[in-house]
Amino acid sequence: MLVFCVQEEILMPLTALGLLLLAAVLHAIWNLLVKNARQKQVFTWWALAVGAVFFAPLLLLTRVFPIQVWPLVICSGLVEAVYYITLTRAYEHGDFSLVYPMARGTAPAFLVLWAVLFLGERPRPAGFAGLTLLVLGLV
């Protein structure tokens, strides 16, 4: 079964939509658990460690990254570590209702900016409209 269609070629299976909504709910719950944890940094790093151990076996099923990719993997890991440190500190000082939307909403805005600056991409008018709504929602 397919759901909503803006253009004929853009269709989303109901299963995909359900998984998308489930992922959004689980993500919000995870962030709420971080916010409510007494030791937010410790809780966050344990959660990430458990996730890494759980998903590590999947690496055996994939191809090894080429050597040229590893600097990007390391940089990505460092940026992600800074993100989690910043997120937990924000939860220590801010309300969940403010921190969570800011943390989730700024990434798509930066993604569009980086796509324009580094990839030379130009969003369509609908993309700009969506970005505008996102930024207005954050303000």
Protein Blocks (a to p, Z undefined) as FASTA:
>chain_A
ZZddfbfklccdfklmmmmmmmmmmmmmmmmmmmmpmblmlmmmmmmmmmmmmmmmmmmm
pccddfklmmmmmmmmmmmmmmmmmmmmmmmmmcfklmmmmmmmmmmmmmmmmmmmmnop
acdfklmmmmmmmmmmmZZ
